Amino acid sequence: MGLDQESALALKPVINVAAICSSLCKASYNRGLIRSAIDLTKRSVDGMAVEYVDISPLPMLNTDLEIDEKYPPAVEVFRQKILQSDCFLFASPEYNYSVTAPLKNAID
């Protein structure tokens, strides 16, 4: 591989994917699917990075927790990971014809 090809590969943009599991169970099948997606992309997909973003520490939506336009630390960490992502991978069981409450809370 020549120097120009190596330079082109080094400059190849990376797609940052935030992977969110809406089930809070550690042994969730959906969480396992995310682990598999992370493993597959590391081993065989160039130009893509999948990062698991944990929603379990997020408090329930409560605007009283926003003080002087600042969010609680767990919310701010989550917000920054979302802002740094190019796209999202949701793994969610169906719950009452919709998504689970923790995912709905995180989206809100």
N, C-alpha and C positions, 0 to 999 in steps of 0.2 A: 504494500500500500504506500503510495507516494505521500509526500508532505501535504499536498493540497487536499488529498482525500482525507487524511487525518484531521486537518483543520476543519474541513466541512463537517466531519462527524462530531468534532468537539463543539461546533457552533450549532449543531442540530437542536432545535428547541425541545424542551421537555414539556409534555402535557401533564400537569399536576391534577390528580384526581383525589377528591375528598370522598372517602368511603364511609358511609354512615349506616349503622345497623340500628333498626328501630326496636329490636328486642334487647332488653337489658340483661337477659339470662346469659351467663358465661358460656354455657353449653349449647347456645342457640345454633340451629342449623344455618340461620342467616349470617351469623357471625363467622361460622365456618366457611361459608361461601366467600365472604370478604377476605378471610385469611388465604383462601385458595386463589382469589384474584390477585392479591398482593404477591403471592409466591409465583404465580404464572407470569406476571408482568416483569418481575425481577429476573426470571430465568429466560424469558423468550420474547419480550416486547421491548424493542429499543424505542426510546423517546417518550416513555410513559412512566410516571411514578404514582403509585396508589398508596395513599396514607389513610390508615384507619383513624377516624375522628370520633372519640368517645363522647356520647351525649349524656351518659349517666350522671356526671357531676352538675349538670345544668339545673338550676332551681326552676320551679314552676313559674310560668310567666307572671310577673308581678311588677308593674311599672313603678311601684313604691321603692323598689330596689335600685332604680336609676336615680343617682344623686348627682346633681350638677352635670347632667348629661354624660355621666360615667356609669359603666355597667359593673356588676360584681365580677371579680377576677375570673371565675370559671366561664362566665358568659363572654368576657373579653377575649380569653384564649380561644374559645370556640369561634367567635367572630373573625379573629385574625386568620385562623386556619381556613375559614370559608372564603374570606377575601383573597387569600393567596392561591386559591384553587381555580383551575380553568373549567372544571366540570365536576359532577357529582355522581356517585354510585350509591344508590339506595338499596339496601337489602331489608325487606320488611315482610313480616307475615301479614295476611289480611286479617283485619279485626273489625267486626261489625260493618263490613262492606267498605272499609276505609283503611287508613294506616293506624298504627298504635299511637296512644297518647304521648309517649316520650318523643316520637318523631314529630308529631303535630306541634308539641311544645317547642322543640328545637327550631322548627321552621318559623313559628311565630316569633 
